[in-house]
Amino acid sequence: MPSATPPSCCAGLRPTLLQGWRQGLPLHSSPFREMAARSGATPHELLRTCAQLQRDGALQPIHARWGEALPRERWRLFFDNADETLAGALAGLPGCLRIERCAAEGDPPWLWAELEALDGAALQAQLNRLPALPTVRLRLAAAAGPAAGPCGDPQLAACLEQGLPLCANPYAACARRLRRSERSLLAALLNWQRAGELQGLVLTPAPPRGSRPGWIALWQQAPALQALHELPGLERLQPAPARGDWPWALSAVLSGAARPAQLPAGARCLRLHIQQPREAALLFQGPG
């Protein structure tokens, strides 16, 4: 009897793609051919599976993941009178990565948001779109200074953030859109990658919709940090100098529906809805 037809690789490709293509999209004129060789699929199978996942809303377009060497500023913003309108406007900002809202009845209408921007002017351009400005701004990281790379070619950087077309030759399609050669485009990306400003081009799942439960604990006098590092579900631990407009010397954000146990004394603990509008900030989209 003839042997059975080997099963398609598509069943194995779906979980790989939904976990994020960890190796990154090759910086090669035919990246799907290279990816197919690594996965054991055919280029046609790989493209067909990606297209179906995108149609289902499960997979994002091919997009840039910026490297740590790309200069940018990161801010944690506090709003003391938040509502649905403000939360929705924040989620629409291209630099907004995270929103934490007090969730329980009787809690203050407080909200924290984390944003990234290339510089202070870019941050302010985004904040000008909000119905209310933050009460307090805490800078988590400052831009390291001017750089070439993506900042010197914002048109290409914006195109990479918007997403490359899902086709056999996505870099060539992007180059045609920008009226430049594929060779020069790939050379720029390789230079950015070598400089650590571009981690790579990725195929990743769509960010989760809605919110998840969590807690924030606030201390006016910071406890010993060692005990906090051992707390289950710890996501954020943010020391901040106590000052007139920000009385909290330390805050800890923890995931989970259950109230965190064994917190150091003196904590004010509030239930949160945690929302992550996008996996990475869009740094080159402009105020829009």
C-alpha positions as CSV (number, residue, x, y, z in Angstrom):
1,M,0.0,0.0,0.0
2,P,1.2,3.5,-0.7
3,S,2.4,5.5,2.3
4,A,0.1,8.1,3.8
5,T,0.6,11.7,2.8
6,P,2.7,13.5,5.4
7,P,0.7,16.0,7.5
8,S,1.0,19.7,6.7
9,C,3.2,21.8,8.9
10,C,0.5,24.4,9.4
11,A,-0.8,22.8,12.6
12,G,2.7,23.3,14.1
13,L,3.2,26.8,12.6
14,R,0.1,28.3,14.3
15,P,1.4,27.9,17.9
16,T,4.8,29.1,16.8
17,L,3.5,32.2,15.3
18,L,1.0,32.9,18.1
19,Q,3.9,32.8,20.6
20,G,5.8,35.3,18.5
21,W,8.4,34.4,15.9
22,R,11.3,34.4,18.4
23,Q,14.1,34.5,15.8
24,G,12.8,37.6,14.1
25,L,12.1,38.1,10.4
26,P,15.4,37.7,8.5
27,L,16.8,40.8,7.0
28,H,16.8,39.2,3.6
29,S,15.1,39.9,0.3
30,S,13.0,36.7,0.7
31,P,12.5,36.4,4.4
32,F,9.7,33.9,4.3
33,R,11.8,31.5,2.2
34,E,14.4,31.7,5.0
35,M,11.8,31.2,7.7
36,A,10.3,28.3,5.9
37,A,13.6,26.6,5.7
38,R,14.0,26.9,9.5
39,S,10.5,25.7,10.3
40,G,10.2,22.8,7.8
41,A,7.2,24.4,6.1
42,T,7.0,25.6,2.5
43,P,7.0,29.4,1.9
44,H,3.4,29.0,0.6
45,E,2.3,27.3,3.8
46,L,4.0,29.8,6.0
47,L,2.5,32.8,4.2
48,R,-1.0,31.2,4.0
49,T,-0.9,30.5,7.8
50,C,0.2,34.0,8.6
51,A,-2.5,35.5,6.4
52,Q,-5.2,33.4,8.0
53,L,-4.1,34.4,11.5
54,Q,-4.1,38.1,10.5
55,R,-7.6,37.8,9.1
56,D,-8.7,36.2,12.4
57,G,-7.2,39.2,14.3
58,A,-4.7,36.9,16.1
59,L,-1.4,38.1,14.4
60,Q,-0.1,41.6,14.0
61,P,1.5,42.8,10.7
62,I,5.3,42.6,10.4
63,H,6.6,45.4,12.5
64,A,9.8,46.8,14.1
65,R,10.8,46.0,17.6
66,W,13.2,48.7,18.6
67,G,16.4,48.0,20.5
68,E,17.4,49.3,23.9
69,A,20.1,51.5,22.3
70,L,17.4,53.7,20.6
71,P,17.2,56.9,22.6
72,R,13.8,57.6,24.1
73,E,12.1,58.8,27.3
74,R,9.9,56.7,29.5
75,W,7.4,58.3,31.9
76,R,4.9,57.2,34.5
77,L,2.0,59.6,34.7
78,F,-0.6,60.0,37.5
79,F,-4.1,61.3,37.1
80,D,-6.2,62.0,40.2
81,N,-9.6,62.4,38.5
82,A,-9.8,59.8,35.8
83,D,-12.9,58.5,33.9
84,E,-13.7,56.4,30.9
85,T,-13.1,59.2,28.5
86,L,-9.6,59.8,29.8
87,A,-8.8,56.1,29.8
88,G,-9.9,55.8,26.2
89,A,-7.9,58.8,25.1
90,L,-4.8,57.4,26.8
91,A,-5.2,54.0,25.1
92,G,-5.3,55.8,21.8
93,L,-1.9,57.5,22.3
94,P,0.8,55.8,20.2
95,G,3.3,55.9,23.1
96,C,0.9,54.5,25.7
97,L,2.1,51.0,26.9
98,R,0.1,50.5,30.1
99,I,-2.9,51.9,32.0
100,E,-3.7,51.1,35.7
101,R,-7.1,52.3,37.0
102,C,-8.5,52.0,40.5
103,A,-11.2,49.3,40.2
104,A,-13.2,49.0,43.4
105,E,-16.2,51.1,44.4
106,G,-15.2,53.7,47.0
107,D,-11.6,53.9,45.8
108,P,-10.4,57.3,44.5
109,P,-10.7,57.8,40.7
110,W,-7.0,57.5,40.3
111,L,-5.2,56.3,37.2
112,W,-1.5,55.6,36.3
113,A,-0.2,55.4,32.7
114,E,3.2,54.6,31.3
115,L,4.3,56.3,28.0
116,E,7.4,56.3,25.9
117,A,8.4,59.1,23.5
118,L,11.5,60.1,21.6
119,D,11.9,63.2,23.7
120,G,10.0,65.7,25.9
121,A,8.5,67.5,22.9
122,A,7.1,64.3,21.5
123,L,5.6,63.4,24.9
124,Q,3.9,66.8,25.2
125,A,2.5,66.5,21.7
126,Q,0.7,63.3,22.8
127,L,-0.5,64.7,26.2
128,N,-2.0,67.7,24.3
129,R,-4.5,65.3,22.9
130,L,-5.9,64.3,26.3
131,P,-9.0,65.9,28.0
132,A,-6.9,66.4,31.1
133,L,-3.2,66.7,31.9
134,P,-1.5,64.5,34.4
135,T,-1.3,65.7,38.0
136,V,2.3,64.2,38.4
137,R,4.9,63.1,35.9
138,L,7.6,60.7,37.0
139,R,10.4,60.2,34.5
140,L,11.6,56.6,34.5
141,A,14.3,56.9,31.9
142,A,15.7,59.8,29.9
143,A,16.8,59.9,26.3
144,A,20.5,59.2,26.0
145,G,21.1,61.9,23.4
146,P,20.8,62.5,19.7
147,A,21.4,59.5,17.5
148,A,21.4,58.6,13.8
149,G,19.7,55.4,12.8
150,P,15.9,55.4,13.0
151,C,15.8,59.0,14.4
152,G,17.7,60.1,11.3
153,D,15.3,58.4,8.9
154,P,11.8,58.9,10.6
155,Q,10.0,58.1,7.3
156,L,11.4,54.6,7.2
157,A,11.0,54.1,11.0
158,A,7.3,55.1,10.7
159,C,6.8,52.7,7.9
160,L,8.3,49.9,9.9
161,E,6.0,50.7,12.8
162,Q,2.9,50.8,10.6
163,G,3.7,47.3,9.4
164,L,5.1,45.7,6.3
165,P,2.8,43.9,3.8
166,L,2.4,40.2,4.3
167,C,3.9,39.0,1.0
168,A,6.9,37.0,-0.3
169,N,9.1,40.2,-0.6
170,P,7.9,42.7,2.1
171,Y,11.1,44.7,2.1
172,A,10.9,45.3,-1.6
173,A,7.2,46.4,-1.2
174,C,8.2,48.8,1.6
175,A,11.1,50.2,-0.6
176,R,8.7,50.8,-3.5
177,R,6.4,52.7,-1.2
178,L,9.2,54.9,0.0
179,R,10.7,55.3,-3.5
180,R,14.1,53.9,-2.6
181,S,15.9,50.7,-3.4
182,E,15.5,47.5,-1.5
183,R,19.2,47.2,-1.2
184,S,19.6,50.6,0.6
185,L,16.6,49.8,2.8
186,L,18.1,46.5,4.0
187,A,21.5,48.1,4.5
188,A,19.9,50.7,6.8
189,L,18.1,48.0,8.8
190,L,21.3,46.0,9.2
191,N,23.2,49.1,10.4
192,W,20.4,49.9,12.9
193,Q,20.5,46.3,14.2
194,R,24.3,46.3,14.6
195,A,24.0,49.5,16.6
196,G,21.4,48.0,18.9
197,E,18.7,50.5,17.9
198,L,16.6,47.9,16.1
199,Q,16.1,44.5,17.7
200,G,14.5,43.2,14.6
201,L,11.3,42.8,12.5
202,V,8.8,40.5,14.2
203,L,5.6,38.7,13.7
204,T,3.8,38.7,17.1
205,P,0.3,38.0,18.4
206,A,-2.2,40.8,18.8
207,P,-2.1,42.3,22.3
208,P,-4.8,41.1,24.7
209,R,-8.0,43.0,24.7
210,G,-9.7,44.3,27.8
211,S,-8.1,44.5,31.2
212,R,-6.9,42.1,33.8
213,P,-7.0,42.4,37.6
214,G,-4.2,43.6,39.8
215,W,-3.3,45.7,42.9
216,I,-1.1,48.7,43.7
217,A,0.5,49.2,47.1
218,L,1.8,52.6,48.0
219,W,4.1,53.6,50.9
220,Q,4.9,57.1,52.1
221,Q,8.0,55.6,53.8
222,A,9.7,53.0,51.8
223,P,10.0,49.5,53.4
224,A,12.9,47.1,52.8
225,L,13.0,46.2,49.2
226,Q,14.1,42.6,49.7
227,A,10.7,41.6,51.1
228,L,8.9,43.1,48.1
229,H,11.0,41.4,45.5
230,E,9.8,38.1,46.9
231,L,6.1,38.9,46.6
232,P,4.2,36.7,44.1
233,G,2.9,38.5,41.0
234,L,5.1,41.5,41.3
235,E,5.2,43.4,38.0
236,R,6.4,46.9,38.9
237,L,8.5,48.2,41.8
238,Q,8.9,52.0,41.5
239,P,10.9,54.0,44.1
240,A,10.3,57.7,43.8
241,P,11.5,60.6,45.9
242,A,8.7,61.9,48.2
243,R,7.9,65.5,47.3
244,G,5.0,68.0,47.6
245,D,3.0,66.8,44.6
246,W,3.9,63.1,45.0
247,P,3.8,61.8,48.6
248,W,4.5,58.2,47.8
249,A,8.1,57.1,48.3
250,L,7.5,53.6,46.8
251,S,4.8,51.8,44.8
252,A,4.4,48.2,43.9
253,V,2.1,46.8,41.2
254,L,1.1,43.1,41.5
255,S,-1.0,41.0,39.2
256,G,-3.9,38.8,40.3
257,A,-7.4,39.1,41.6
258,A,-6.6,38.1,45.2
259,R,-5.4,40.9,47.6
260,P,-1.6,40.5,48.1
261,A,-0.8,39.0,51.5
262,Q,2.1,39.9,53.8
263,L,2.7,43.4,52.6
264,P,5.1,45.4,54.7
265,A,3.4,47.7,57.1
266,G,2.2,51.1,56.1
267,A,0.9,50.2,52.6
268,R,-2.2,51.7,51.1
269,C,-3.5,48.9,48.8
270,L,-5.9,49.5,45.9
271,R,-7.5,47.2,43.4
272,L,-6.6,47.8,39.8
273,H,-7.8,47.2,36.2
274,I,-4.6,46.8,34.2
275,Q,-4.7,47.4,30.5
276,Q,-1.9,47.2,27.9
277,P,-3.0,48.9,24.7
278,R,0.1,47.7,22.7
279,E,3.2,45.6,23.2
280,A,5.5,48.4,22.3
281,A,5.3,52.2,21.9
282,L,5.0,53.7,18.5
283,L,7.7,56.3,18.6
284,F,7.6,57.7,15.0
285,Q,3.8,58.1,14.4
286,G,3.6,61.8,15.4
287,P,0.8,63.4,17.4
288,G,-1.7,62.5,14.6
